[in-house]
């Protein structure tokens, strides 16, 4: 070959290699995922962010999604509706972002859902309000609706032989929704249903009432508070042997005193569950953060895994991601720390797992794993 021809061929080859490299860089641009929720302040809030972050770190350590690194765009909404709506507008306007993991509270998700509608898919992690069911075909959630959880807890109560119940609930979207669902599904007699402040210290009025009407169980919906333990102690002081069933917010009873013994609690995840997915996730989380994960962390992790599965299947197109999530079925569903993840026509998760626990000698012991 003539020297000039060889030079020209070499130059064309170099140019082709350069163009291929540029094309390769473009084809492996990062995938951007919004992470929205209440992330600062309380420990549960921080656990949500840890779960999403761990999922992103793991997928990137494995080479990303088909070579695309995952980048998180993190927005803290403080669990406030007005702030969540503002965050939602910012994420919709950020054209890099393909899908949202969040929000973490029902109040925030209810405010953000209309903003996402028709624009970008959002996968709520720990927003449980029944009002979210069907709120938008662009909104999904990996946690059970309170309507499902309340029915499950009412069924558990009946199975324990409890024929009469009293309810104490925090007076917000979460508390009212779960209390209403339990009351509607409890087959026995509900003698009372009362709102109570999360920071209440004196439960004597309720205890006097329970002594008069003798419920078999008191269902406490109180988030992260000491109400179940305070109530247990107050009842024992009056020699009243009434069972206490607490909502998943009381998972931190593991940190309580012996006064928490015999309190029952349901949660969407427990690191003590013993299932293979839960065990693997718990080990990775503890290695990363130095403590066992909460159900908040597990659900946030699973929300992120679901978003990553969508990106792997259809790429970063927002509409294609929504269609993928909408059409997920049992055969193709991603499997996370809390099990297989796919959704019904209302955007609610199908076949969610729950763990029934009981406090024994200051620790939470698993009674059973159940499938909603």
C-alpha positions as CSV (number, residue, x, y, z in Angstrom):
1,X,0.0,0.0,0.0
2,X,1.3,3.5,-0.9
3,X,2.5,5.4,2.2
4,X,-0.1,8.2,1.7
5,X,-2.8,5.5,1.5
6,X,-1.5,3.9,4.7
7,X,-1.5,7.3,6.5
8,X,-5.0,8.0,5.2
9,X,-6.2,4.6,6.3
10,X,-4.6,5.0,9.7
11,X,-6.1,8.5,10.1
12,X,-9.6,7.1,9.2
13,X,-9.1,4.3,11.6
14,X,-8.1,6.6,14.4
15,X,-11.1,8.8,13.6
16,X,-13.4,5.8,13.6
17,X,-11.9,4.7,17.0
18,X,-12.5,8.2,18.4
19,X,-16.0,8.3,17.1
20,X,-16.7,4.9,18.6
21,X,-15.2,6.0,21.9
22,X,-17.4,9.1,21.9
23,X,-20.4,7.0,21.0
24,X,-19.5,4.6,23.8
25,X,-19.2,7.4,26.3
26,X,-22.6,8.7,25.3
27,X,-24.2,5.3,25.4
28,X,-22.9,4.8,28.9
29,X,-23.9,8.1,30.4
30,X,-25.1,7.8,34.0
31,X,-28.7,6.9,34.8
32,X,-30.2,9.5,37.2
33,X,-32.7,8.5,39.8
34,X,-34.5,10.9,42.1
35,X,-34.6,10.0,45.8
36,X,-37.3,12.0,47.6
37,X,-38.4,11.8,51.2
38,X,-37.9,12.8,54.8
39,X,-34.2,12.0,55.2
40,X,-32.9,14.2,58.0
41,X,-33.7,14.3,61.7
42,X,-35.2,11.0,63.0
43,X,-33.5,7.7,62.7
44,X,-36.3,6.2,60.5
45,X,-35.7,9.1,58.1
46,X,-32.0,8.4,57.9
47,X,-32.7,4.7,57.4
48,X,-34.7,5.4,54.2
49,X,-31.8,7.3,52.7
50,X,-29.4,4.5,53.8
51,X,-31.5,1.9,52.0
52,X,-31.5,3.8,48.7
53,X,-27.8,4.7,48.9
54,X,-26.8,1.1,49.6
55,X,-28.8,-0.1,46.6
56,X,-27.0,2.4,44.4
57,X,-23.6,1.6,45.8
58,X,-24.2,-2.1,45.1
59,X,-25.3,-1.7,41.5
60,X,-22.4,0.6,40.8
61,X,-19.9,-1.8,42.4
62,X,-21.2,-4.5,40.0
63,X,-20.6,-2.3,36.9
64,X,-23.7,-0.3,36.9
65,X,-26.8,-1.0,34.8
66,X,-25.4,-2.4,31.5
67,X,-22.4,-0.1,32.0
68,X,-24.4,2.9,33.1
69,X,-23.5,4.2,36.6
70,X,-26.4,5.2,38.8
71,X,-26.5,8.7,40.2
72,X,-28.9,9.8,42.9
73,X,-30.5,13.2,42.9
74,X,-31.5,13.5,46.6
75,X,-34.2,15.9,47.9
76,X,-35.4,16.1,51.5
77,X,-39.1,17.0,51.8
78,X,-39.2,17.0,55.6
79,X,-42.3,14.9,55.4
80,X,-44.3,18.1,54.7
81,X,-46.9,18.2,51.8
82,X,-46.0,21.7,50.6
83,X,-42.3,20.9,50.6
84,X,-42.9,17.6,48.8
85,X,-44.9,19.3,46.0
86,X,-42.0,21.7,45.5
87,X,-39.5,18.9,45.4
88,X,-41.7,17.0,42.9
89,X,-41.8,20.0,40.6
90,X,-38.0,20.3,40.8
91,X,-37.5,16.6,40.0
92,X,-40.0,16.7,37.1
93,X,-38.1,19.7,35.6
94,X,-34.7,17.9,36.0
95,X,-34.6,16.1,32.6
96,X,-31.7,14.0,33.7
97,X,-34.0,12.1,36.2
98,X,-35.8,9.1,34.8
99,X,-37.7,7.7,37.8
100,X,-38.3,8.7,41.5
101,X,-37.8,6.5,44.6
102,X,-40.1,8.1,47.1
103,X,-41.7,9.8,48.9
104,X,-41.5,8.3,52.3
105,X,-44.5,9.7,54.1
106,X,-48.2,9.6,53.1
107,X,-48.6,13.3,53.6
108,X,-45.7,14.0,51.2
109,X,-46.8,11.4,48.6
110,X,-50.3,12.7,48.5
111,X,-49.0,16.2,47.7
112,X,-46.4,15.0,45.2
113,X,-48.6,12.5,43.3
114,X,-50.5,15.1,41.2
115,X,-47.2,16.7,40.1
116,X,-45.8,13.3,38.9
117,X,-49.0,12.4,37.1
118,X,-48.4,12.0,33.4
119,X,-44.8,13.1,33.8
120,X,-42.6,10.7,35.7
121,X,-43.1,7.4,37.6
122,X,-42.6,7.5,41.4
123,X,-42.1,4.4,43.6
124,X,-43.2,5.3,47.2
125,X,-41.3,3.4,49.9
126,X,-43.1,3.8,53.3
127,X,-46.2,5.8,52.4
128,X,-49.1,3.7,53.5
129,X,-52.3,5.8,53.3
130,X,-55.2,4.1,51.6
131,X,-55.9,7.3,49.8
132,X,-52.8,6.7,47.6
133,X,-54.4,3.6,46.0
134,X,-55.1,4.6,42.4
135,X,-54.2,8.2,42.9
136,X,-52.3,8.2,39.7
137,X,-51.2,5.6,37.1
138,X,-47.7,7.0,37.5
139,X,-47.5,6.3,41.3
140,X,-46.6,2.9,42.8
141,X,-45.5,1.8,46.2
142,X,-43.6,-1.1,47.7
143,X,-45.3,-1.0,51.1
144,X,-48.7,-2.3,51.9
145,X,-51.7,0.0,52.1
146,X,-52.9,0.5,55.7
147,X,-56.2,-1.0,54.5
148,X,-54.4,-4.3,53.9
149,X,-52.3,-4.1,57.0
150,X,-55.3,-3.3,59.2
151,X,-57.2,-6.2,57.8
152,X,-54.2,-8.5,58.5
153,X,-53.9,-7.3,62.0
154,X,-57.7,-7.8,62.6
155,X,-57.4,-11.3,61.3
156,X,-54.4,-12.0,63.6
157,X,-56.4,-10.7,66.5
158,X,-59.3,-13.1,65.8
159,X,-56.8,-16.0,65.5
160,X,-55.5,-15.2,69.0
161,X,-59.1,-15.5,70.3
162,X,-59.5,-11.8,71.1
163,X,-63.2,-11.0,71.0
164,X,-63.1,-7.3,72.1
165,X,-60.7,-4.6,71.3
166,X,-59.9,-1.0,72.0
167,X,-57.9,1.3,69.7
168,X,-55.5,4.1,70.5
169,X,-54.2,6.0,67.4
170,X,-52.1,9.0,66.5
171,X,-54.3,11.6,64.9
172,X,-52.8,11.9,61.5
173,X,-53.2,10.3,58.0
174,X,-51.3,7.2,59.1
175,X,-53.0,6.7,62.4
176,X,-56.5,7.3,61.3
177,X,-56.1,5.1,58.2
178,X,-54.8,2.1,60.0
179,X,-57.2,2.4,62.9
180,X,-60.2,2.6,60.5
181,X,-59.0,-0.5,58.6
182,X,-58.6,-2.5,61.8
183,X,-61.9,-1.5,63.2
184,X,-63.7,-2.3,59.9
185,X,-62.2,-5.8,59.8
186,X,-62.1,-6.9,63.4
187,X,-64.9,-9.5,63.8
188,X,-65.4,-8.9,67.5
189,X,-66.5,-5.8,69.4
190,X,-64.5,-2.6,69.3
191,X,-65.3,-0.9,72.6
192,X,-63.5,2.4,71.8
193,X,-61.3,4.1,69.3
194,X,-59.4,7.2,70.6
195,X,-56.8,9.6,69.3
196,X,-53.8,10.1,71.5
197,X,-50.7,12.5,71.2
198,X,-47.5,10.7,70.4
199,X,-45.8,12.3,73.4
200,X,-48.5,11.4,76.0
201,X,-47.2,10.4,79.4
202,X,-50.3,9.8,81.4
203,X,-52.6,7.0,80.2
204,X,-54.5,6.6,83.4
205,X,-57.8,7.8,81.9
206,X,-57.7,5.0,79.3
207,X,-56.6,2.4,81.8
208,X,-59.6,3.2,84.1
209,X,-61.8,2.8,81.1
210,X,-60.2,-0.5,80.1
211,X,-60.6,-1.8,83.7
212,X,-64.3,-1.1,83.4
213,X,-64.9,-2.7,80.0
214,X,-62.1,-5.3,79.9
215,X,-61.0,-5.5,76.3
216,X,-59.0,-8.5,75.3
217,X,-56.5,-6.4,73.3
218,X,-55.6,-2.8,72.8
219,X,-54.4,-1.9,69.3
220,X,-51.9,1.0,69.4
221,X,-51.1,2.9,66.2
222,X,-48.4,5.3,67.5
223,X,-45.4,5.4,65.2
224,X,-42.1,5.8,67.0
225,X,-43.4,6.4,70.5
226,X,-43.3,4.8,74.0
227,X,-47.1,4.5,74.2
228,X,-47.2,0.6,73.9
229,X,-44.6,0.3,76.7
230,X,-46.2,2.9,78.9
231,X,-49.6,1.3,78.4
232,X,-48.2,-2.1,79.2
233,X,-46.8,-0.9,82.5
234,X,-49.9,1.1,83.4
235,X,-52.1,-2.0,82.8
236,X,-49.8,-4.3,84.8
237,X,-49.8,-1.7,87.7
238,X,-53.6,-2.2,87.8
239,X,-53.2,-6.0,87.5
240,X,-54.9,-5.9,84.1
241,X,-53.7,-8.6,81.7
242,X,-54.7,-7.1,78.4
243,X,-52.8,-7.9,75.3
244,X,-51.2,-5.0,73.3
245,X,-50.9,-5.1,69.5
246,X,-48.7,-2.4,68.1
247,X,-48.3,-1.0,64.6
248,X,-45.0,-1.4,62.7
249,X,-43.8,1.9,64.0
250,X,-43.1,0.2,67.3
251,X,-40.3,-1.9,65.9
252,X,-38.0,0.1,68.1
253,X,-39.5,-1.9,71.0
254,X,-36.3,-4.0,70.6
255,X,-34.7,-1.0,72.5
256,X,-37.3,-1.0,75.2
257,X,-37.3,-2.3,78.7
258,X,-38.6,-5.6,80.1
259,X,-41.9,-3.7,80.4
260,X,-42.4,-4.3,76.7
261,X,-42.6,-8.1,77.1
262,X,-45.6,-9.8,75.4
263,X,-46.4,-6.8,73.2
264,X,-47.2,-8.0,69.6
265,X,-46.1,-6.1,66.6
266,X,-46.4,-6.5,62.8
267,X,-43.8,-5.2,60.4
268,X,-43.1,-5.4,56.6
269,X,-39.6,-6.5,57.3
270,X,-37.4,-7.9,60.1
271,X,-33.8,-8.8,59.9
272,X,-34.6,-11.8,62.1
273,X,-37.1,-13.2,59.6
274,X,-34.8,-15.9,58.3
275,X,-35.7,-15.7,54.7
276,X,-32.8,-15.7,52.2
277,X,-33.4,-12.3,50.7
278,X,-33.9,-10.7,54.1
279,X,-30.8,-12.4,55.5
280,X,-28.6,-11.3,52.6
281,X,-29.8,-7.7,52.7
282,X,-29.4,-7.5,56.5
283,X,-25.8,-8.8,56.3
284,X,-24.9,-6.3,53.6
285,X,-26.6,-3.4,55.4
286,X,-25.0,-4.2,58.7
287,X,-21.5,-4.5,57.1
288,X,-22.1,-1.0,55.5
289,X,-23.7,0.9,58.4
290,X,-22.8,-1.1,61.6
291,X,-26.3,-1.9,62.7
292,X,-29.3,-4.1,61.7
293,X,-31.6,-2.5,59.1
294,X,-35.1,-1.3,59.9
295,X,-38.1,-2.0,57.7
296,X,-37.7,1.6,56.5
297,X,-34.3,0.8,55.1
298,X,-35.5,-2.5,53.5
299,X,-38.4,-0.8,51.8
300,X,-36.3,2.0,50.5
301,X,-33.7,-0.5,49.2
302,X,-36.5,-2.4,47.4
303,X,-37.9,0.8,45.9
304,X,-34.5,1.5,44.5
305,X,-34.0,-2.0,43.2
306,X,-37.4,-1.7,41.4
307,X,-36.3,1.5,39.8
308,X,-33.0,-0.1,38.7
309,X,-34.9,-3.1,37.2
310,X,-37.0,-0.7,35.1
311,X,-33.9,1.1,33.9
312,X,-32.2,-2.2,33.0
313,X,-35.3,-3.4,31.1
314,X,-36.3,-0.3,29.1
315,X,-33.6,2.4,29.6
316,X,-34.1,6.0,30.9
317,X,-37.3,6.9,29.0
318,X,-39.8,8.1,31.6
319,X,-42.9,6.8,29.8
320,X,-41.3,3.4,29.1
321,X,-40.4,3.1,32.8
322,X,-44.0,3.7,33.8
323,X,-45.3,1.2,31.3
324,X,-42.7,-1.4,32.6
325,X,-43.8,-0.9,36.2
326,X,-47.5,-1.1,35.2
327,X,-47.0,-4.4,33.4
328,X,-44.8,-6.2,35.9
329,X,-46.0,-9.6,36.9
330,X,-45.0,-12.4,39.2
331,X,-42.8,-14.1,36.6
332,X,-40.7,-11.0,35.8
333,X,-40.8,-9.1,39.1
334,X,-37.6,-8.1,40.8
335,X,-36.9,-9.7,44.2
336,X,-35.8,-7.5,47.0
337,X,-35.3,-7.7,50.8
338,X,-39.1,-7.9,51.3
339,X,-39.8,-10.4,48.5
340,X,-41.1,-10.2,45.0
341,X,-42.2,-6.7,43.8
342,X,-45.0,-6.0,41.3
343,X,-48.1,-4.0,41.4
344,X,-51.9,-4.2,40.9
345,X,-54.0,-1.8,38.8
346,X,-54.0,0.7,41.6
347,X,-50.3,0.9,41.9
348,X,-50.3,-1.1,45.2
349,X,-47.9,-3.9,45.7
350,X,-49.2,-7.5,45.1
351,X,-48.4,-10.2,47.6
352,X,-46.6,-8.2,50.2
353,X,-45.0,-10.0,53.1
354,X,-45.3,-9.1,56.7
355,X,-43.7,-10.4,59.9
356,X,-45.5,-11.0,63.1
357,X,-43.3,-10.5,66.2
358,X,-43.6,-10.6,69.9
359,X,-41.4,-8.9,72.5
360,X,-39.8,-11.6,74.7
361,X,-37.2,-10.7,77.4
362,X,-36.6,-7.3,75.8
363,X,-36.1,-8.7,72.2
364,X,-38.4,-9.1,69.2
365,X,-39.0,-12.7,68.4
366,X,-40.5,-13.8,65.1
367,X,-43.9,-15.6,65.5
368,X,-44.6,-16.0,61.8
369,X,-44.0,-14.7,58.3
370,X,-47.3,-14.1,56.4
371,X,-48.3,-13.1,52.9
372,X,-50.9,-10.5,52.3
